[in-house]
């Protein structure tokens, strides 16, 4: 235990489990509860302050990126400063960067042993899984298969550019209920990049499509009980299976996805026509290399192996190594697989769960004091600033929520509805941003993304609460 600040130590155990705090009475206000928990463990305040600063940093990422371009890099100092500001402008590294002051703060209040114990207790399986699933889902055979399937769906709309867009924005997110949301957003974002963003559409169209994609992906995983992280956190404890999810959540999500996509399709109908005029030849050019079915089938097996063993990293990492060996053997049917984006996204999520694991002290009492309506609104709001899986996990620890079906539905409605408002709201979002960010001037603006996702978020909120 650190002897430099003996008066600041709230407990010998770090982090303090929720059950270690005194059970608040009905008369205690939220502010009183939080102040008492800060008094018990002053570290709580600083952990949340660091987390808030990291969130603020994400909103200033475009500013740092623009600042990096102001240096002409004529001198070593200019090159160093340009690299530094470019690094500070990478959204994927922000939460990992703010782990540095977090580690120092834990050591200051407790000890180095507390640092190691905490990092050992954090579950990093999901970041590892996303690295692997992104790499496999972005492979040429998987994309070829997904593109072929999307084109068959687009045939219902006479194979127009607008029909292709609808097939990606509707079918892609719904696939997230079966191949997991990270794989679905990887495939959808890559197809959007190839077929739409490469045509240099308007900035409004780019943001609208990205915001809609984030929202649709967040709710598209609710058709089953095993694919969406916020659902996975509570399905076992609350005894929800796929039939339950589909009847209570999936059907509403399906209607909401169609309505939101239809609205944005109608808004940009003129742009679809202008893009159609100059894109048909580029989109319809034949595939240069025919990929045999056995190669596609093998890649699908690697994909399903990873999904099936999502909770056993030793198995899906071994499968990933075999996958790389297979891509070398079948190199004539492959394109190079870049690990930069998957690793950056994995680093982003690892940083987020590291910070998020220390926010239970204030989120749990906040959620526990809300009625059904407030819980829905609160979960939607909190999700925008914290991973929605963390919100549902903390909600499952609140006895009043776990014993009330209406409250359970409200927190899931809010968590998945708000999952498209920001990059950090849903675990797969950083993957989509990483793939598409080069098509936006500078960096993706968090404010513009929020505004673009707001309308479909409202539509899904209405569907979940009133259908």
C-alpha positions in Angstrom: 0.0 0.0 0.0 1.3 3.5 -0.9 2.5 5.3 2.3 2.8 8.7 0.6 -1.0 9.4 0.9 -2.2 7.4 3.9 -5.2 9.7 4.5 -6.5 9.3 1.0 -6.8 5.6 1.1 -10.4 4.5 1.1 -10.0 0.8 1.3 -7.3 -1.9 1.2 -9.1 -3.6 -1.8 -8.9 -2.0 -5.2 -11.1 -1.5 -7.0 -13.7 -1.3 -4.3 -16.6 -3.7 -5.3 -20.1 -2.1 -5.3 -21.3 -4.3 -2.5 -18.6 -2.8 -0.2 -20.3 0.5 -0.2 -23.1 1.1 2.4 -26.6 0.4 1.1 -28.2 3.9 0.6 -31.5 4.6 2.2 -34.5 5.8 0.2 -34.1 9.3 1.7 -30.5 9.6 0.4 -30.1 11.8 -2.6 -27.9 10.9 -5.6 -25.5 13.7 -4.7 -25.2 12.5 -1.1 -24.5 8.9 -2.3 -21.8 10.0 -4.7 -20.1 12.3 -2.2 -20.1 9.5 0.4 -18.5 7.1 -2.1 -15.9 9.8 -2.9 -15.2 10.2 0.8 -14.7 6.5 1.2 -12.4 6.3 -1.9 -11.2 9.7 -3.2 -9.7 7.9 -6.1 -13.2 7.6 -7.6 -13.3 11.3 -8.4 -9.9 11.3 -10.2 -10.7 8.1 -12.1 -13.9 9.7 -13.5 -12.2 13.0 -14.1 -9.6 11.2 -16.3 -12.3 9.4 -18.1 -14.2 12.6 -18.8 -11.0 14.3 -20.1 -10.5 11.4 -22.4 -14.0 11.8 -23.7 -13.4 15.6 -24.2 -10.2 14.7 -26.1 -12.2 12.6 -28.6 -14.2 15.8 -29.5 -10.9 17.7 -30.1 -9.3 15.0 -32.2 -10.1 16.7 -35.5 -8.5 19.9 -34.1 -5.2 18.1 -33.4 -5.2 16.5 -36.8 -5.6 19.8 -38.5 -2.9 21.3 -36.3 -0.5 18.5 -37.5 -0.9 19.7 -41.1 0.3 23.2 -40.3 3.8 22.0 -39.8 5.9 22.0 -43.0 8.2 19.3 -41.6 11.3 21.1 -42.8 13.1 20.7 -39.5 13.4 17.7 -37.1 11.3 19.7 -34.6 8.6 20.3 -37.1 8.5 16.6 -37.9 8.3 15.7 -34.3 5.5 18.2 -33.5 3.5 17.1 -36.6 3.8 13.4 -35.6 2.8 14.3 -32.0 -0.3 16.2 -33.0 -1.2 13.5 -35.6 -0.9 11.0 -32.8 -3.1 13.1 -30.5 -5.7 13.3 -33.4 -6.1 9.6 -33.8 -9.4 8.7 -32.1 -8.4 5.1 -31.7 -5.4 5.9 -29.4 -7.1 8.4 -27.1 -8.4 6.1 -24.4 -5.2 4.1 -24.4 -3.2 7.4 -24.1 -5.2 8.4 -21.0 -4.4 5.2 -19.4 -1.0 6.7 -18.6 -2.3 9.2 -16.0 -4.8 6.6 -14.8 -1.9 4.2 -14.0 -0.1 7.0 -12.2 -3.2 7.9 -10.2 -3.8 4.3 -9.1 -0.2 4.0 -8.1 -0.3 7.3 -6.2 -3.4 6.4 -4.2 -2.7 2.7 -3.8 0.3 0.8 -5.0 1.9 -0.8 -8.1 0.5 -4.1 -6.9 -3.0 -2.5 -7.2 -2.2 -1.4 -10.8 -1.2 -5.0 -11.8 -4.2 -6.5 -10.0 -6.6 -4.2 -11.7 -5.3 -4.8 -15.2 -5.4 -8.5 -14.5 -9.0 -8.2 -13.6 -10.1 -6.3 -16.7 -11.7 -8.5 -19.4 -9.9 -7.8 -22.7 -11.5 -10.7 -24.6 -13.8 -8.4 -26.6 -10.9 -6.2 -27.9 -9.0 -9.3 -28.9 -12.0 -10.8 -30.6 -12.6 -7.6 -32.6 -9.0 -7.6 -33.9 -9.5 -11.1 -35.2 -13.0 -10.8 -36.5 -12.2 -7.5 -38.3 -9.2 -9.0 -40.1 -11.1 -12.1 -41.2 -14.2 -10.2 -42.2 -12.2 -7.8 -44.3 -10.6 -10.6 -46.4 -11.3 -10.6 -50.1 -13.3 -13.9 -50.2 -15.6 -12.7 -47.4 -16.2 -9.4 -49.1 -16.8 -11.1 -52.4 -19.4 -13.4 -50.8 -21.1 -10.5 -48.9 -21.1 -8.3 -52.1 -22.7 -11.1 -54.1 -25.4 -11.6 -51.5 -26.1 -7.9 -51.3 -26.3 -7.7 -55.0 -29.0 -10.4 -55.1 -31.0 -8.4 -52.5 -30.5 -5.2 -54.6 -32.0 -7.0 -57.6 -35.4 -6.4 -55.8 -34.8 -2.8 -56.6 -33.7 -3.3 -60.2 -30.1 -3.2 -59.1 -30.0 0.6 -58.9 -27.4 2.4 -56.8 -30.1 3.3 -54.4 -31.1 -0.4 -54.1 -27.5 -1.3 -53.4 -27.3 1.3 -50.6 -30.5 0.0 -49.1 -29.2 -3.6 -49.2 -26.0 -2.6 -47.3 -27.8 -0.4 -44.8 -30.5 -2.9 -44.0 -29.2 -6.4 -44.6 -25.7 -5.6 -43.3 -26.8 -4.5 -39.8 -29.3 -7.4 -39.5 -26.4 -9.8 -40.2 -24.9 -8.5 -37.0 -27.4 -10.8 -35.1 -25.7 -13.8 -36.6 -22.1 -13.0 -37.5 -21.7 -10.5 -34.6 -21.8 -6.7 -34.9 -18.1 -6.2 -35.4 -18.0 -8.5 -38.4 -21.2 -6.9 -39.8 -20.0 -3.3 -39.5 -16.6 -4.3 -41.1 -18.3 -5.8 -44.1 -20.8 -3.0 -44.4 -18.3 -0.2 -44.1 -15.9 -1.8 -46.7 -18.8 -2.2 -49.2 -19.9 1.3 -48.6 -16.3 2.5 -49.2 -16.0 0.6 -52.4 -19.4 1.4 -53.9 -20.3 4.8 -52.5 -17.6 6.7 -50.7 -15.1 6.2 -53.5 -17.5 8.2 -55.7 -16.9 11.3 -53.6 -20.5 12.0 -52.6 -21.5 15.1 -50.7 -20.3 15.6 -47.1 -23.9 15.5 -45.9 -24.4 12.1 -47.6 -21.2 10.7 -46.0 -22.1 11.8 -42.5 -25.8 10.7 -42.9 -24.7 7.3 -44.1 -22.2 6.8 -41.3 -24.6 7.9 -38.6 -27.3 5.7 -40.0 -24.9 2.8 -40.2 -23.9 3.2 -36.6 -27.5 3.3 -35.4 -28.6 0.3 -37.6 -25.6 -1.8 -36.4 -26.3 -1.0 -32.8 -30.0 -2.2 -33.0 -29.4 -4.8 -35.7 -27.8 -7.2 -33.3 -31.0 -7.6 -31.2 -32.6 -10.4 -33.2 -30.6 -12.9 -31.2 -29.2 -13.2 -27.7 -25.5 -13.8 -28.5 -24.3 -11.2 -31.1 -24.8 -7.7 -29.6 -22.4 -6.9 -26.7 -25.0 -5.0 -24.6 -27.4 -8.0 -24.9 -24.8 -10.6 -24.3 -24.0 -8.9 -20.9 -27.5 -9.6 -19.5 -29.1 -12.4 -21.6 -27.8 -15.2 -19.4 -28.6 -13.5 -16.1 -32.1 -12.4 -17.2 -32.7 -15.8 -19.0 -33.3 -14.4 -22.5 -33.0 -16.6 -25.5 -33.2 -15.9 -29.3 -37.0 -16.3 -29.4 -37.4 -13.8 -26.5 -35.0 -11.3 -28.2 -36.7 -11.6 -31.6 -40.2 -11.1 -30.2 -39.5 -8.3 -27.8 -36.6 -6.5 -29.5 -35.8 -7.9 -33.0 -39.0 -7.2 -34.7 -39.1 -3.6 -33.5 -35.5 -3.1 -34.5 -36.3 -4.5 -38.0 -39.1 -2.0 -38.5 -37.0 0.9 -37.2 -34.1 0.1 -39.5 -36.3 0.0 -42.5 -38.1 3.3 -41.5 -34.8 5.1 -40.8 -33.1 3.9 -43.9 -36.2 4.8 -46.0 -36.2 8.3 -44.6 -32.6 8.9 -45.4 -33.0 7.3 -48.8 -35.8 9.7 -49.6 -33.8 12.7 -48.4 -30.9 11.8 -50.7 -32.9 10.6 -53.6 -31.6 13.3 -55.9 -28.0 12.5 -54.9 -28.5 8.9 -55.7 -29.6 9.9 -59.3 -26.5 12.1 -59.8 -24.2 9.4 -58.5 -25.9 6.8 -60.7 -25.0 8.7 -63.8 -21.3 8.5 -63.2 -21.0 5.3 -61.2 -22.7 2.5 -63.2 -19.7 1.5 -65.2 -17.3 1.6 -62.3 -19.6 -0.4 -60.0 -20.5 -3.0 -62.7 -17.0 -3.8 -63.8 -16.5 -7.6 -63.7 -14.5 -9.1 -60.9 -10.9 -9.6 -62.0 -10.3 -12.8 -60.1 -12.9 -15.5 -59.7 -12.7 -16.9 -56.1 -13.6 -20.6 -55.9 -16.4 -21.6 -53.6 -14.1 -23.8 -51.5 -12.0 -20.7 -50.7 -15.0 -18.7 -49.7 -16.4 -21.6 -47.7 -13.0 -22.0 -45.9 -13.1 -18.3 -44.9 -16.7 -18.6 -43.7 -15.6 -21.5 -41.5 -12.8 -19.4 -40.0 -15.3 -16.6 -39.4 -17.8 -19.0 -37.7 -15.0 -20.7 -35.7 -14.1 -17.3 -34.3 -17.7 -16.4 -33.4 -18.3 -19.8 -31.9 -15.3 -19.5 -29.6 -15.8 -15.8 -28.8 -15.3 -16.5 -25.1 -12.2 -18.6 -25.5 -9.4 -16.4 -26.9 -6.9 -19.3 -27.0 -9.1 -21.1 -29.5 -10.0 -18.2 -31.8 -6.4 -16.9 -31.8 -5.2 -20.3 -32.8 -7.8 -20.3 -35.6 -6.6 -16.9 -36.6 -3.0 -18.2 -37.1 -4.3 -21.0 -39.2 -6.3 -18.4 -41.2 -3.1 -16.5 -42.0 -1.5 -19.7 -43.1 -4.5 -20.5 -45.4 -4.3 -17.0 -46.9 -0.7 -17.6 -47.8 -1.5 -20.9 -49.5 -4.4 -19.3 -51.5 -2.5 -16.0 -52.1 -3.7 -15.9 -55.8 -7.3 -15.4 -54.5 -6.4 -12.9 -51.7 -5.5 -9.3 -51.3 -3.1 -8.2 -48.5 -4.8 -8.1 -45.1 -3.9 -4.9 -43.2 -3.8 -5.3 -39.4 -3.4 -1.6 -38.7 -7.1 -0.8 -38.4 -8.0 -4.0 -36.4 -5.2 -3.4 -34.0 -6.1 0.3 -33.5 -9.7 -0.5 -33.0 -8.7 -3.2 -30.5 -6.5 -0.7 -28.7 -9.4 1.8 -28.6 -11.7 -0.7 -27.0 -9.1 -2.0 -24.5 -8.6 1.6 -23.3 -12.3 2.1 -23.1 -13.0 -1.0 -21.0 -10.0 -0.1 -18.8 -11.5 3.3 -17.9 -15.1 2.0 -17.9 -14.4 -0.6 -15.3 -13.7 2.3 -12.8 -17.0 4.1 -13.4 -19.3 1.7 -11.6 -19.3 3.8 -8.4 -21.5 6.5 -10.0 -23.3 4.8 -12.8 -24.9 2.0 -10.7 -26.6 4.4 -8.2 -27.7 6.7 -11.0 -29.4 3.9 -12.9 -30.9 2.4 -9.7 -32.9 5.5 -8.9 -34.7 5.8 -12.3 -38.2 4.8 -13.3 -38.9 3.1 -16.7 -39.0 6.3 -18.7 -36.0 7.9 -17.0 -34.0 4.7 -17.3 -34.6 4.6 -21.0 -33.5 8.2 -21.4 -30.6 7.8 -19.0 -29.3 4.7 -20.7 -29.5 6.4 -24.1 -27.6 9.4 -22.8 -25.0 7.5 -20.8 -24.4 5.1 -23.8 -23.2 8.1 -25.9 -20.4 8.6 -23.4 -19.7 5.0 -22.3 -19.8 1.7 -24.1 -23.4 0.4 -24.1 -22.3 -3.0 -23.0 -20.9 -1.4 -19.8 -24.3 0.3 -19.2 -26.3 -2.9 -19.5 -23.7 -4.8 -17.3 -24.0 -2.3 -14.5 -27.8 -2.3 -14.9 -27.7 -6.0 -14.3 -26.1 -5.4 -10.9 -29.0 -3.2 -9.7 -31.5 -5.4 -7.8 -34.5 -3.2 -8.7 -33.8 -3.6 -12.4 -33.0 -7.3 -12.4 -36.4 -8.0 -10.7 -38.5 -5.8 -13.0 -39.0 -6.8 -16.7 -40.2 -3.4 -17.7 -37.0 -1.8 -16.4 -34.9 -4.5 -18.1 -36.5 -3.7 -21.4 -36.0 0.0 -20.8 -32.3 -0.2 -20.2 -31.8 -2.4 -23.3 -33.9 -0.1 -25.4 -31.9 2.8 -24.3 -28.5 1.1 -24.6 -29.0 -0.1 -28.2 -30.9 3.0 -29.3 -28.1 5.4 -28.3 -25.4 3.1 -29.7 -24.9 5.2 -32.8 -24.7 8.7 -31.4 -20.9 8.6 -30.9 -17.9 6.5 -31.8 -17.5 5.2 -28.2 -21.2 4.4 -27.8 -21.0 0.9 -29.3 -18.0 -1.4 -29.5 -18.2 -2.0 -33.3 -18.3 1.8 -34.1 -14.6 2.4 -34.0 -14.2 -0.3 -36.7 -16.6 1.5 -39.0 -14.9 4.8 -38.4 -11.4 3.4 -39.0 -12.5 2.1 -42.4 -14.3 5.2 -43.6 -12.4 8.1 -41.9 -10.1 8.7 -44.9 -13.2 9.7 -47.0 -13.9 12.7 -44.7 -11.8 15.9 -44.9 -9.6 16.2 -41.8 -11.2 13.8 -39.3 -14.7 12.8 -38.6 -16.4 15.5 -36.6 -18.1 14.0 -33.4 -20.7 16.8 -33.5 -21.7 16.2 -37.2 -21.7 12.4 -36.5 -24.0 13.0 -33.5 -26.4 15.1 -35.6 -26.4 12.6 -38.4 -27.3 9.8 -36.1 -29.9 11.8 -34.1 -32.9 11.3 -36.5 -32.5 7.5 -36.9 -32.0 7.3 -33.1 -35.3 9.1 -32.5 -37.0 6.8 -35.0 -35.7 3.7 -33.3 -36.6 5.1 -29.9 -40.2 5.5 -31.0 -40.3 2.0 -32.5 -38.9 0.3 -29.3 -41.2 2.2 -27.0 -44.5 2.3 -28.9 -44.6 -0.7 -31.3 
